[in-house]
Amino acid sequence: MYKVFFLLIAMTWGNLVPAQKGKVLESLVFNSSKLDYPVEYSIYLPPDYETSQRSYPVLYLLHGYGDDETGWIQFGEADIIADLGIAEGEFPPCIIVMPDGKVTWYINSYDGQDPWEDMFIEEFIPYIEKKYRIRPKKEFRAVGGLSMGGNGSLLLSMRHPDMFSSCVAMSAGIFTDEEILTKDIYERYFNNIYGPGPVKGQVSDYWKSYSVLHLIENTDPDKLRSVRYYIDCGDDDFLYKGNSTLHIKMRDLGITHEYRIRNGGHSWGYWRTSLFDGLKFISEKFHR
């Protein structure tokens, strides 16, 4: 359905007037006192941002492994998708902020050298919501992402449920303990961030503190229920097992969420349609 939608849009995009386009600023710099490197970010401002005095809801949109703050604009076409949805009345104008998470998995590294999570929650969000006209309340703040960023959006919303009203996780990089124990995934992706790997068939406590599948079981369910969750993973995606396991755990624990399995794999074509649906989902909370 959405492939047809985007084909039609591609044919008619040239007919849309410039006033309907939002503004994109790429690779801006935030200087953190917690990190020893500058944090780059891109931002999408909705079409009426420069002509109004209103404040807007915000989506913090996280990129995948090996990408950066430009990915969601250059490959994900987030600005075009947002412009079209706003023009069609599918969701209200909102600001989209896309920080560079490097390959941190959006956590505080085990050795304390790269406290990305603390930077994001304690410094970056307050900075962004002071610099731009954003409504600084949980009700108007959402987090989302793809792959590594999908996992990041889940763990950030679970560890800080007081911060976000909604979470949209696309093809989230969730791994079961069994996958970590039986494959070389840990050494390839996590060793430098999560610390020493599993010992004697057991994952570490640090791994558990950031594993979405452990967080869902060890976090106050009433706090988790205060966040609206949208989880979307293609039927051909190699991350199907972790996403399916999360869905089952959430069902068993009575954590309300939307779970989607559609035709597709781990690709930008899939994530572009996911983002459109995700923006519609988070807008339900943005509306009163």
N, C-alpha and C positions, 0 to 999 in steps of 0.2 A: 504494500500500500504506500509506504513512504518513499520507496524508490520512484514510483510514479509521481508522487507529490514533488520530489526534488527535480525530476525531469521537467515537469511543468514550470516549476519555479525558474529553472535554468533558462527556459525559453522566454520567460516574461520578466526576468530580473532587470533587463535593460530599460523596461518601461516604467520602473519605479522611480519616483522623483528623489533627488539627493536628500531632501529633508527627512525622508523615511529611514535614512541610514544612521546608525549610531557611530560613535567615534572610538577608534582603537588606538591606544598608546602602548607600544611594545618596549620591553627591556628597560623599564624604569628601574631605579636603584633605591633600595632601602638599606640603610646602614644600621646593622644590629649591634648592640653592645654585648650580646650573648655569643655571637658567632664571630670567627676571625676572618670572615669573608663577606662581601656585600651580597644582599639578596635581591636578585632581579625579579621583576614581575611585569606582566602585561595586564591591561585593564580595558574592559569594554564599557563605555558609557552610552546609555540608551539615547534614541534620537532626540528627545526633548530635554536632555540634560542641560544644554547650554542656553536654552530659551525659557527655562522654568526656574522656580526657586524651591521646588519640592525636594524632599529627601526620599531615597529609594531603598528597597530591599536589596540584599546582596547575596550572590552565590560565589563561594570560594571554590574554584574549579582546579583540580589537581591533575597533573600530567602523569604519564606512564614511565616505566623504567627506561633510562637512556635518553629521554626527551628533555625538554626544558620549558621555560615560560612562554615560548612562541608556538608550541605544538598545537594547542587548541585553536589558535587562529589560523596558522598556516595550513594545517592538515585537517583539523576538525571543523573549520568554517563556523566557529561558534558565533562570530559576529553576524554572519549572514542568517544563520538559523534564528538567532535572537531577533534580528530585525524583522524577519518574516513572521515569526510568531506574534510579535508585538503588533505588527501591521494588521494581521488577521484577527487580532483579539483573542488569540489562544492563551496568552499569558500577559501579565502586566509588565511595564518597563522595569527592568532591574539592572543593577551593576554586576558585572562578572569580573572577578579578580583571579588571575592565574599566576601564582608564585612559582619560582624555580625551586623544586625540591631536590635537585640533583639526583643521587641514588641513595638518599637517606632513608627511604621508606617512610618518611614523615614522622620519625620517632627521635627520641634522644638516644644517641649512641651509647652503648654500654660503658665506654670508658670516659664519658663526660666531655669528650672533645668536640662533639657536634650536637648540641642540644636543640635540634631543629623544632621539635614539638614545643618546647618552652618558648623559643623565639616566636613561633607562629601565634600561640595563644596569648602570651604576655606582652609581646611587643608589636608584632606585625598587624594583627587585627585592630588593636587600638589606634595604631598609626593610620591605617587605611580609613578607618571609620571617623577619624578626625579630619583627615585631608580631603575626603570626598563627602558629598552630601548623602550619607547613608544613615538609615534608621538603626541606631545601635542597640537593638534588643534581640533576644533569642527568637522572638516571633518572626522577625524579618531577616534572619540570617540562616543560610543553608550551606552545606558542603557537599561536594561531589567529585567524582574523578573516574579515570579509567585505569584498569590493570593495577600497577603499583599505587596509582592515585585512587582507584576504587577501594583498595584495601586501606589506604591512608584515610579516606573519608569515613570509612566505617570505624576504624580504631579511634580517630579523633572525636567522632560523635559519641562513641561509647565511653571514652575516658573523660569527655567533657560534655555530658548530656545537657548541662545547663546553658551551653553556648549556642546550640544549633536546634532549629525547629524541624529540619528535614535533612536527609542524607540520600544522595543518589549514587549508588555504586554500580559501575559498568565494568563487566568482565573483571571483577575484583581479583587481585592477586592473593587469594586465600589458599593456604596450604594446610592440609591436615597433619597431625603429628606423625601419622603413618608415612605420609609422603616425605616428610623431613627426615625420618629415620631410615627410609629405604632407598633414597636417591641421593645424588650429589648436589641437590638443589641448595642445601645449606651452605656448603663451601663456595658455591658459585655466586650466590646472591646475598647471603646474610652474615657470613663469618666476620667481616670487618665492622659490622654495625651492631649485631646482636651478641657478639662475643663467642666464646668457645661453644662448639656444637654439642649435640646430644652425647651423653655419657651413659654407658650400660643400658642402652635402650630407653633413656629418659631425656626428654627435652628440658632445657634449662628453665629456671624460674623467670629469667629475664625474657626469654621467648614467650612464656605464658603471659607475662604482664602486657605484651603487645599483640598477642595472637587473638584475632577476632573470635576464633572458636572457643578460646578460653575466657575472653572478656564477656561474651554473651552469657556464660554460665556463672561468672563470678561478680557481675555488676548488679546492683539493686534493680530488679525488674521494673519497679515503678519509675525509676529514673529513665530507663531505656524506653519505656512506653511514652515518655514525653517527647520522643523524637519519632518522626515519621520516616520510615525506611522504604526505599525503592531499590530493588536488586535486579539486575538484568544481565544475563549471560547467554551467549549463543550456544546452540546445541552442538556445534563443532569446535567449541573453544576448549583448549587444553586445560583450562582452569575450572572445568565443569564440576569436579569433585568437591573442591572447597566451597564453591558457591552453593551447590546442592546440600552439602552438609550444614552450612549456615542456615539455609531455609528450614531444614528439618529441625534443627535445634531451636530456632525461633518459634516454629509451630508448636513444638513440645512445651516450650516455656510460656506460651501465650503472648509472645511479643508480636503485635500486629505489624504487618509489613506487606508490601506488594512484591511479588516475585515473578519475573518474566523469563521465559525461555523462548527465544525466537530463532529462526533459521539464520545461521551465520557463524562466523568464527572470530578470531582475534584480529580485527581490522578496523581501519578508519571508517569504512563504509558502514559497518555495524554501529560504531560509536556515534556517528553523526545522527542517525535515527534515534539512538538511545538518548542523546542530549535533548532532542526536541521533546520526546516523551517526558524526560526528566524535568525539563523546565515547566511543562504543564503540571507535573506532580507537585513541585515545590510551590508553584503559584497558588495552589489550593490553600496553603497556609498563609501566604502573603495577603490573600484577599480576606476581607472581613464581611 
